[in-house]
Structure formats: C-alpha cells, structure tokens
Amino acid sequence: MPTEDEWRSRFAPATAALEYAQRAQNSLCVITMEPLTVQMLGNPDLRVVDLEAADLGTLQELVSKAWMNPLLVLRQDDRVSPTDIDRYGDPLRYILSVPHTVVDQGDGYQLLMLDNQVSLLGFRDGL
C-alpha cells in the first residue's frame, strides 16, 4: 500500500493520466517522468514515453506526428524544479515549451494535451 506522499506524487497523477487516456479512446501516447507507475497501473497497449530517457530528437519527432498520435504530458510539479530542468536539459525544456492545453489538474500535477498543430521552429535553447 503506497504512503500518502507516494499516492499524491506518483499514483494520483498516473491514475488521472490513465483515466484521461481511457476516455480519449484513441492512440494516445503518455509522456511522463514516472513511466513505471503509469505502466504498472495501465493497459499494456498504452504507449508510454520516459521523458528522462528520451532525447530531444525523439521528442521532436513525436511532436511532429502528434496529429496522428495525440500526446498527453503528465507534468508533475515535483519533477520540474530549476534543478530538474538543468539536469534533464533540452528534452524537458522542449516538451514544456510545446503549445498545449491543460485538460486536467490535481494536487501537484497537470495533464497537458499537446496541440495538434505545433511548430518545431518555436524551440530555442534556454526556454
């Protein structure tokens, strides 16, 4: 049984992402810094991208094809501190800079649906 902190920081956000993905009923892909939690709780067919392991080129390719496969970013407040942004660099800065719509939020997290019509030209180092 998870502790209250684990529930708030890992399980509640993952559960919200999974519920949204289930309601969307399409080939949604979830981008998260907590992929194991999403994978443990979710459908084995759900596509999950580990933001910590993805490089900038991979993310740009996924975003360029978002019109075919919608991308849902699980943004967790405790994973986007200035230290995290320095540590994970361009991939994290990039995914947070892509135009999006907040489709759900809770204590310490937001679900961001990346806009379908995105331009890769908007990303510059230092965003």
ABEGO torsion letter per residue (X at the ends): XBBAAAAAAAAAAAAAAAAAAAAAGBBBBBBBABAAAAAAABBAABBBBBAAABBAAAAAAAAAAAAABBBBBBBBAAAABAAAAAAAEAAAAAAAABBBBBABBBBGBBBBBBBABBBAAABBBGX
